[in-house]
Amino acid sequence: MAWSGAALAAVPVDTISKPQSGVFNQVKVGYTANLEHIPVRDDKAGTAADLVAFSYVASKAPVTRPVVFIFNGGPIVPSYFLHILALGPKRLAIPDDLSTPPSSFKLVDNSYSLLDVADLVFFDPAGTGYSRVTDGTKPEAMFSTDADARQLTNLVQEWSRKHGRTASPKYLLGESYGTIRAAVAAQQIAELKEPQNLRGVILLGQALNIVETVYRPANIVSYTASLPTLAATGWYHGKVERRGRSFEQFMDEVRLFARTDYLVALYQGSALDVTEERRLAAKLADMTGLSAETFLASHLRISKPQYRNQLLKADGAVLGANDARYSGPAGKGDPADAVVPAVGTAFKQYISATLGVPADGDYLTESPVRGLDDWRWGATTPFSNWPYMDNIGKAMTLLPKLKLAIGVGYQDTLTTVGATEYAVSQSSWPANRTHLYYYQGGHMFYTIEASLKRLSSDLHAMIKDAGDDH
């Protein structure tokens, strides 16, 4: 990989602390907005980094006040999506009318932030945001699940020491690939000699069992796991007959069909009776909006990409991968990505106005990792385990009070509802400490204000519940 000198160089940004105030969930909070350098060293890998984190700390915060460490996915990207769309003090409001031009999006006060109940720390891995490697460390040395998670683990330790918050209840909140980072780091933190009081792991768009959704023709689980997403998307686009059913009733029917008749039929493969195949094709058509002929031609197997390309094919349109609510002309890229430039622009404007950081391009929003093969996943053969669900299980065993919350968007075709339910059912996670939440929307379902409001309520309940038994 070729790296530019600008990407390798330390960023000339100073530590900044500015007093602020805001109203979050009807509670007025005085806090300090910080841009702070957190140097970390990984003795195991012989690497070092100057991590630059944004944090929001309530005025005179007691050591009992929770801290949430927040990060996006990739691998690897900075945390500005969650920062400016969901959990920071300000948010870029994206209208429910998806035809609204991004140039008209407004930056508004974020009443749904968690600042009324917790301090927030936004983590940008080295090589993203303002964070950089140091001491001659090659950026590529950080490109593995283990080294990447140790960056986060070290950040949690060093930030907590710096602020005198080692004893504070802590939460890891990751999205997409960040859910893998959260899982690995959770186990690392649970195994530390110096306890960090980790109380919760929050996974948005979980990728812990993403291997289960790989579309090999013989991987029948991938098709049954994806069916709820196809159905929810067909419902959203008006391609499914309502017949007096609520959305929830419809989804329950789809789930039952996926794990019974559909799974059994796919298992039979070419031995499936022709009459039964036609019956199931008609049922799949009824649930997804595609024709029965389409399902018959594909032996009842329609992948998520095929569905996105076929549902609105008659209109010359395709659906978004990140968010299948979006549609746009075929051959013009992912329609959902149209909002991304506006998010980056709004974030840079926000940090410039709030913290006085020059919007000069030093904040890197692109991932330095150029494809999945550029990343060391830990697996070395086709028979290797995809171990990230086990990381969560081990952390929950070591930390008996640790709770797990998982949020998933119905129209997310990357990390789906069915795959998430499958992960929970196949895990060893204690049921009384594991909670699954569903939201309308895609991979970043919090761009829908109603979904963000529900997410905020769900996370508030989790944090307050942990505080009650602290």
C-alpha positions as CSV (number, residue, x, y, z in Angstrom):
1,M,0.0,0.0,0.0
2,A,1.3,3.5,-0.8
3,W,0.9,6.1,1.9
4,S,1.3,9.8,1.3
5,G,3.5,11.8,3.6
6,A,0.5,13.8,4.8
7,A,-1.2,10.7,6.0
8,L,1.9,9.5,7.9
9,A,2.8,12.9,9.4
10,A,1.6,13.9,12.9
11,V,-1.3,16.4,12.7
12,P,-0.5,19.8,14.0
13,V,-3.6,20.1,16.1
14,D,-3.5,21.2,19.7
15,T,-5.3,19.8,22.7
16,I,-8.5,21.8,23.0
17,S,-11.0,22.1,25.8
18,K,-14.1,24.3,25.6
19,P,-17.0,24.6,28.0
20,Q,-20.4,23.9,26.4
21,S,-24.0,23.2,27.5
22,G,-27.0,21.6,26.0
23,V,-30.3,20.0,26.7
24,F,-30.3,16.2,26.2
25,N,-33.5,14.2,26.8
26,Q,-34.9,17.2,28.6
27,V,-31.9,17.5,30.9
28,K,-29.7,20.5,30.8
29,V,-26.0,19.4,30.9
30,G,-22.9,21.5,31.3
31,Y,-19.9,19.8,29.8
32,T,-16.5,20.3,28.3
33,A,-15.9,19.5,24.6
34,N,-12.3,18.1,24.2
35,L,-10.0,17.3,21.4
36,E,-7.2,15.4,23.1
37,H,-4.1,13.5,22.3
38,I,-3.9,10.0,23.9
39,P,-0.5,8.4,23.2
40,V,-0.7,4.6,23.2
41,R,1.9,1.9,22.8
42,D,1.4,-1.7,21.9
43,D,4.3,-3.6,23.5
44,K,3.0,-6.9,22.0
45,A,3.3,-5.6,18.4
46,G,6.0,-3.1,19.0
47,T,3.8,-0.3,17.7
48,A,2.9,3.2,18.9
49,A,0.2,5.8,17.9
50,D,-0.8,9.3,18.8
51,L,-4.6,8.8,19.1
52,V,-6.6,12.0,18.9
53,A,-10.0,11.6,20.4
54,F,-13.1,13.8,20.7
55,S,-14.6,13.6,24.2
56,Y,-17.5,15.2,26.0
57,V,-17.2,15.2,29.8
58,A,-19.9,16.6,32.1
59,S,-18.9,19.3,34.5
60,K,-17.7,18.0,37.8
61,A,-18.4,14.4,36.7
62,P,-18.2,11.9,39.5
63,V,-16.2,8.7,39.1
64,T,-19.6,6.8,39.1
65,R,-20.7,8.5,35.9
66,P,-20.6,6.1,33.0
67,V,-18.3,6.6,29.9
68,V,-19.2,5.4,26.4
69,F,-16.4,4.7,23.9
70,I,-17.8,5.1,20.4
71,F,-16.4,4.0,17.1
72,N,-17.4,3.2,13.5
73,G,-16.3,0.3,11.3
74,G,-14.3,-0.1,8.1
75,P,-11.8,-1.5,8.5
76,I,-10.9,1.2,9.3
77,V,-12.8,4.5,9.3
78,P,-13.1,7.4,11.8
79,S,-16.1,7.8,14.1
80,Y,-17.6,10.9,12.5
81,F,-20.7,9.1,11.2
82,L,-21.8,8.2,14.8
83,H,-20.5,11.5,16.1
84,I,-22.5,13.8,13.8
85,L,-25.5,11.6,12.9
86,A,-26.4,9.9,16.2
87,L,-24.6,10.5,19.5
88,G,-22.7,13.8,19.5
89,P,-24.2,17.1,20.9
90,K,-25.1,18.2,17.4
91,R,-26.5,16.0,14.5
92,L,-27.0,16.4,10.8
93,A,-30.7,15.9,10.4
94,I,-31.5,13.7,7.3
95,P,-35.2,14.1,6.3
96,D,-37.4,11.0,6.0
97,D,-38.1,12.2,2.4
98,L,-35.2,10.5,0.7
99,S,-35.5,12.7,-2.3
100,T,-34.4,15.7,-0.3
101,P,-31.0,17.0,-1.7
102,P,-28.1,16.6,0.8
103,S,-27.1,20.2,0.3
104,S,-30.3,21.2,2.2
105,F,-29.5,19.0,5.3
106,K,-29.4,21.1,8.5
107,L,-27.1,20.7,11.6
108,V,-29.4,20.7,14.7
109,D,-29.1,20.3,18.4
110,N,-29.1,16.5,19.2
111,S,-31.6,16.0,22.0
112,Y,-31.1,12.3,21.7
113,S,-27.4,12.3,22.7
114,L,-26.5,10.2,25.8
115,L,-24.8,13.2,27.5
116,D,-27.5,13.4,30.2
117,V,-26.4,9.9,31.5
118,A,-22.8,9.4,30.3
119,D,-19.6,11.0,29.1
120,L,-18.7,10.2,25.5
121,V,-15.4,9.4,23.9
122,F,-15.1,9.0,20.1
123,F,-12.3,6.8,18.9
124,D,-10.5,7.2,15.6
125,P,-8.0,4.5,14.8
126,A,-4.5,5.5,13.8
127,G,-4.5,6.6,10.1
128,T,-8.0,8.0,10.4
129,G,-9.3,11.3,11.7
130,Y,-6.4,13.1,13.4
131,S,-4.9,9.9,14.8
132,R,-1.5,8.8,13.4
133,V,1.1,6.2,14.0
134,T,4.3,7.4,15.7
135,D,7.9,6.3,16.4
136,G,8.5,4.8,13.0
137,T,5.5,2.5,13.2
138,K,4.3,1.4,9.8
139,P,0.5,2.0,9.5
140,E,0.1,-1.5,8.1
141,A,1.3,-2.9,11.5
142,M,-2.1,-1.9,12.9
143,F,-4.1,-3.7,10.1
144,S,-5.3,-6.7,12.1
145,T,-8.3,-7.5,14.3
146,D,-6.0,-8.0,17.3
147,A,-3.8,-5.0,16.9
148,D,-6.8,-2.8,16.0
149,A,-8.6,-3.9,19.2
150,R,-5.6,-3.3,21.3
151,Q,-5.6,0.3,20.1
152,L,-9.0,0.7,21.6
153,T,-8.2,-1.2,24.7
154,N,-5.1,1.0,25.3
155,L,-7.3,4.1,24.6
156,V,-9.8,3.0,27.2
157,Q,-7.0,2.6,29.8
158,E,-5.1,5.7,29.0
159,W,-8.1,8.0,28.7
160,S,-9.4,6.6,32.0
161,R,-6.1,7.2,33.8
162,K,-5.8,10.7,32.4
163,H,-9.3,11.7,33.6
164,G,-9.3,9.7,36.8
165,R,-12.1,7.5,35.6
166,T,-10.6,4.0,35.8
167,A,-13.5,3.0,38.2
168,S,-16.2,4.5,36.0
169,P,-18.7,2.1,34.4
170,K,-17.7,1.8,30.8
171,Y,-19.4,0.8,27.5
172,L,-18.0,0.0,24.1
173,L,-20.3,1.0,21.2
174,G,-19.2,-0.1,17.8
175,E,-20.8,-0.2,14.4
176,S,-20.3,-2.6,11.5
177,Y,-16.6,-3.7,11.5
178,G,-16.5,-1.8,14.8
179,T,-18.6,-4.6,16.3
180,I,-15.7,-7.0,15.7
181,R,-13.4,-4.5,17.3
182,A,-15.8,-4.2,20.2
183,A,-15.9,-8.0,20.7
184,V,-12.1,-8.5,20.6
185,A,-11.5,-5.5,22.8
186,A,-14.1,-6.6,25.3
187,Q,-12.2,-9.8,25.9
188,Q,-8.9,-7.9,26.1
189,I,-10.3,-5.5,28.6
190,A,-11.9,-8.3,30.7
191,E,-8.5,-10.0,30.9
192,L,-6.6,-6.8,32.0
193,K,-4.9,-7.0,35.4
194,E,-6.2,-3.4,36.1
195,P,-10.0,-3.7,36.2
196,Q,-11.8,-1.2,33.9
197,N,-15.4,-1.8,35.1
198,L,-16.6,-2.7,31.6
199,R,-20.4,-2.9,32.0
200,G,-21.8,-3.1,28.4
201,V,-21.0,-3.8,24.8
202,I,-23.3,-2.2,22.2
203,L,-23.2,-3.6,18.6
204,L,-24.9,-1.7,15.8
205,G,-25.1,-3.6,12.5
206,Q,-23.2,-6.5,14.0
207,A,-20.7,-8.4,11.8
208,L,-19.6,-11.1,14.4
209,N,-21.0,-14.0,12.3
210,I,-20.9,-12.4,8.9
211,V,-19.4,-15.6,7.5
212,E,-22.9,-17.0,7.9
213,T,-24.2,-14.6,5.2
214,V,-21.6,-15.4,2.5
215,Y,-23.4,-16.4,-0.7
216,R,-22.0,-19.7,-1.7
217,P,-24.7,-21.7,-3.5
218,A,-24.5,-24.5,-0.9
219,N,-24.6,-22.1,2.1
220,I,-28.4,-22.4,2.6
221,V,-28.3,-20.5,5.9
222,S,-27.3,-17.4,4.1
223,Y,-30.6,-17.4,2.1
224,T,-32.9,-18.1,5.0
225,A,-31.1,-15.6,7.2
226,S,-31.5,-12.9,4.5
227,L,-35.1,-13.5,3.8
228,P,-36.4,-11.1,6.6
229,T,-34.4,-8.3,5.1
230,L,-35.7,-8.9,1.6
231,A,-39.3,-9.0,2.9
232,A,-38.9,-5.9,5.0
233,T,-37.5,-4.1,2.0
234,G,-40.3,-5.3,-0.3
235,W,-42.8,-4.1,2.3
236,Y,-41.1,-0.6,2.5
237,H,-41.3,-0.2,-1.3
238,G,-44.9,-1.3,-1.5
239,K,-44.2,-4.5,-3.3
240,V,-45.9,-6.7,-0.7
241,E,-49.6,-6.9,-0.1
242,R,-50.5,-5.7,3.4
243,R,-53.8,-7.7,3.7
244,G,-54.6,-6.1,7.0
245,R,-51.3,-7.2,8.7
246,S,-49.1,-5.0,10.7
247,F,-45.4,-4.9,9.7
248,E,-44.5,-6.9,12.9
249,Q,-47.1,-9.6,12.1
250,F,-45.8,-9.8,8.6
251,M,-42.2,-10.2,9.8
252,D,-43.2,-12.9,12.2
253,E,-44.7,-14.9,9.3
254,V,-41.5,-14.4,7.3
255,R,-39.3,-15.6,10.2
256,L,-41.4,-18.7,10.8
257,F,-41.4,-19.6,7.1
258,A,-37.6,-19.0,6.8
259,R,-36.7,-21.4,9.6
260,T,-39.2,-24.1,8.7
261,D,-40.5,-24.7,5.1
262,Y,-37.8,-22.6,3.4
263,L,-34.8,-24.1,5.3
264,V,-36.1,-27.6,4.8
265,A,-36.6,-27.1,1.1
266,L,-33.1,-25.6,0.5
267,Y,-31.7,-28.6,2.5
268,Q,-33.3,-31.0,0.1
269,G,-31.7,-29.2,-2.9
270,S,-32.3,-31.0,-6.2
271,A,-34.4,-33.7,-4.4
272,L,-37.2,-31.2,-3.7
273,D,-40.5,-32.1,-5.2
274,V,-41.4,-29.9,-8.2
275,T,-44.9,-29.2,-6.9
276,E,-43.5,-28.1,-3.5
277,E,-40.9,-26.0,-5.2
278,R,-43.6,-24.1,-7.1
279,R,-45.6,-23.6,-3.9
280,L,-42.6,-22.2,-2.1
281,A,-41.7,-20.0,-5.1
282,A,-45.2,-18.5,-4.9
283,K,-44.8,-18.0,-1.2
284,L,-41.4,-16.3,-1.6
285,A,-42.9,-14.0,-4.3
286,D,-45.7,-13.0,-2.0
287,M,-43.2,-12.1,0.8
288,T,-40.6,-10.3,-1.3
289,G,-42.3,-8.7,-4.3
290,L,-40.2,-10.6,-6.9
291,S,-42.0,-13.0,-9.3
292,A,-42.3,-16.7,-8.6
293,E,-40.6,-17.3,-11.9
294,T,-37.6,-15.5,-10.7
295,F,-37.3,-17.7,-7.7
296,L,-37.9,-20.9,-9.8
297,A,-35.1,-19.8,-12.2
298,S,-32.7,-19.5,-9.3
299,H,-33.7,-22.7,-7.5
300,L,-35.3,-20.6,-4.7
301,R,-32.0,-18.8,-4.0
302,I,-32.0,-15.0,-4.4
303,S,-29.1,-13.2,-2.8
304,K,-29.2,-9.7,-1.4
305,P,-27.3,-8.1,-4.3
306,Q,-29.6,-9.9,-6.8
307,Y,-32.7,-8.6,-4.9
308,R,-31.4,-5.1,-4.9
309,N,-30.9,-5.2,-8.6
310,Q,-34.2,-6.9,-9.5
311,L,-36.9,-5.4,-7.3
312,L,-37.2,-2.1,-9.2
313,K,-35.6,-3.3,-12.4
314,A,-38.7,-2.4,-14.4
315,D,-38.1,1.2,-13.4
316,G,-34.4,1.1,-14.3
317,A,-33.5,1.4,-10.6
318,V,-31.4,-0.4,-8.0
319,L,-31.6,-0.4,-4.2
320,G,-28.9,0.8,-1.8
321,A,-26.7,-1.8,-0.1
322,N,-26.2,0.2,3.1
323,D,-29.8,1.2,3.1
324,A,-32.3,-0.5,0.8
325,R,-34.8,2.3,1.3
326,Y,-32.8,4.3,-1.2
327,S,-33.2,3.7,-4.9
328,G,-31.4,5.2,-7.9
329,P,-30.5,4.6,-11.5
330,A,-28.7,1.4,-12.3
331,G,-25.0,1.7,-12.9
332,K,-24.6,4.9,-10.9
333,G,-23.2,3.4,-7.7
334,D,-24.9,2.8,-4.4
335,P,-27.9,5.2,-4.1
336,A,-27.5,5.4,-0.3
337,D,-23.9,6.7,-0.6
338,A,-25.2,10.1,-1.9
339,V,-25.5,11.4,1.6
340,V,-21.9,10.6,2.6
341,P,-20.2,13.7,1.3
342,A,-22.7,15.9,3.2
343,V,-21.9,14.1,6.4
344,G,-18.2,14.7,6.1
345,T,-18.7,18.4,5.3
346,A,-21.1,18.9,8.2
347,F,-18.7,17.2,10.6
348,K,-15.8,19.4,9.6
349,Q,-18.0,22.5,9.9
350,Y,-19.1,21.4,13.3
351,I,-15.6,20.8,14.8
352,S,-14.4,24.1,13.3
353,A,-17.3,26.1,14.8
354,T,-17.3,24.2,18.2
355,L,-13.6,23.6,18.8
356,G,-11.9,26.1,16.4
357,V,-10.2,23.3,14.5
358,P,-9.2,24.5,11.0
359,A,-11.2,22.7,8.3
360,D,-8.1,22.2,6.3
361,G,-8.4,18.5,5.3
362,D,-6.1,17.0,8.0
363,Y,-9.1,15.1,9.4
364,L,-9.0,11.9,7.3
365,T,-12.4,10.5,6.5
366,E,-11.3,7.8,4.1
367,S,-10.2,4.3,5.2
368,P,-6.5,3.6,4.6
369,V,-7.3,-0.1,4.2
370,R,-7.8,-0.8,0.5
371,G,-10.0,-3.9,0.6
372,L,-10.6,-7.0,2.8
373,D,-7.4,-8.6,1.7
374,D,-5.5,-5.7,3.1
375,W,-6.6,-6.8,6.6
376,R,-5.3,-9.6,8.8
377,W,-8.4,-11.3,10.2
378,G,-6.6,-14.1,12.1
379,A,-8.0,-16.9,9.9
380,T,-5.3,-18.7,7.8
381,T,-7.2,-21.5,6.1
382,P,-10.7,-22.2,4.7
383,F,-11.2,-24.3,7.9
384,S,-10.4,-21.5,10.4
385,N,-12.9,-20.3,12.9
386,W,-14.6,-16.9,12.7
387,P,-14.2,-16.4,16.5
388,Y,-15.8,-13.0,17.3
389,M,-18.9,-14.4,18.9
390,D,-16.6,-16.4,21.2
391,N,-14.8,-13.2,22.2
392,I,-18.1,-11.8,23.5
393,G,-18.9,-15.0,25.3
394,K,-15.6,-15.1,27.1
395,A,-15.9,-11.4,28.1
396,M,-19.4,-12.1,29.5
397,T,-18.0,-15.1,31.5
398,L,-15.2,-13.1,33.0
399,L,-17.4,-10.1,33.7
400,P,-20.7,-11.4,35.3
401,K,-22.3,-7.9,35.1
402,L,-21.4,-7.3,31.5
403,K,-24.5,-6.7,29.3
404,L,-24.8,-6.9,25.5
405,A,-27.1,-4.8,23.3
406,I,-27.5,-5.4,19.6
407,G,-29.3,-3.0,17.2
408,V,-30.2,-3.9,13.6
409,G,-31.9,-2.1,10.8
410,Y,-34.6,-3.9,8.9
411,Q,-33.5,-2.5,5.5
412,D,-29.8,-3.1,6.1
413,T,-28.6,-5.5,3.4
414,L,-25.0,-5.6,4.8
415,T,-25.6,-6.9,8.3
416,T,-29.0,-8.3,8.4
417,V,-31.9,-8.9,10.8
418,G,-31.8,-12.7,10.1
419,A,-28.1,-13.0,10.5
420,T,-28.3,-11.1,13.8
421,E,-31.1,-13.4,15.1
422,Y,-29.0,-16.4,14.0
423,A,-26.0,-15.1,15.9
424,V,-28.0,-14.7,19.1
425,S,-29.6,-18.2,18.8
426,Q,-26.3,-19.9,18.1
427,S,-24.3,-18.0,20.8
428,S,-23.4,-18.9,24.4
429,W,-24.4,-15.4,25.5
430,P,-26.5,-15.4,28.7
431,A,-30.0,-14.6,27.6
432,N,-30.8,-12.4,30.6
433,R,-27.9,-10.2,29.7
434,T,-28.4,-10.1,25.9
435,H,-30.9,-7.7,24.3
436,L,-31.8,-7.4,20.6
437,Y,-33.4,-4.2,19.2
438,Y,-34.9,-3.7,15.8
439,Y,-35.2,-0.4,14.0
440,Q,-36.6,0.8,10.7
441,G,-33.8,1.9,8.4
442,G,-30.5,0.6,7.0
443,H,-27.0,0.1,8.2
444,M,-27.1,3.6,9.7
445,F,-30.7,3.3,10.9
446,Y,-30.2,6.3,13.2
447,T,-30.5,8.6,10.2
448,I,-34.2,8.2,10.7
449,E,-35.2,10.4,13.6
450,A,-37.8,8.0,15.0
451,S,-35.2,5.2,15.0
452,L,-32.6,7.4,16.6
453,K,-35.1,8.4,19.3
454,R,-35.8,4.7,20.0
455,L,-32.1,3.9,20.0
456,S,-31.5,6.6,22.5
457,S,-34.2,5.3,24.7
458,D,-32.9,1.8,24.6
459,L,-29.4,2.8,25.4
460,H,-30.5,5.0,28.2
461,A,-32.4,2.1,29.8
462,M,-29.3,-0.1,29.5
463,I,-27.0,2.5,31.1
464,K,-29.4,3.4,33.9
465,D,-30.0,-0.2,34.6
466,A,-26.3,-0.9,35.0
467,G,-26.0,2.2,37.2
468,D,-28.7,0.9,39.5
469,D,-26.6,-2.2,40.4
470,H,-23.2,-0.4,40.4
